[in-house]
Amino acid sequence: MEPRVTSTTESLEVMTMESAIRRAHLTGRGAWVESLDPRRGGLLRAALDRIEWP
């Protein structure tokens, strides 16, 4: 089997998708924390908002 060569565009698409999945996961975890402790959840949400996502 020959190794698969990926294009730069395909690599960027995969990285963007992984970033979106990671962001959704962390946002969900933050919402869970906020449901238990609104102050801590708000701090976490603020920290996530400062991240420059691709």
Secondary structure, DSSP 8 states (H G I E B T S, - for coil): -------HHHHHHHHHHHHHHHHHHHHHHHHHHHHH-HHHHHHHHHHHHHS---
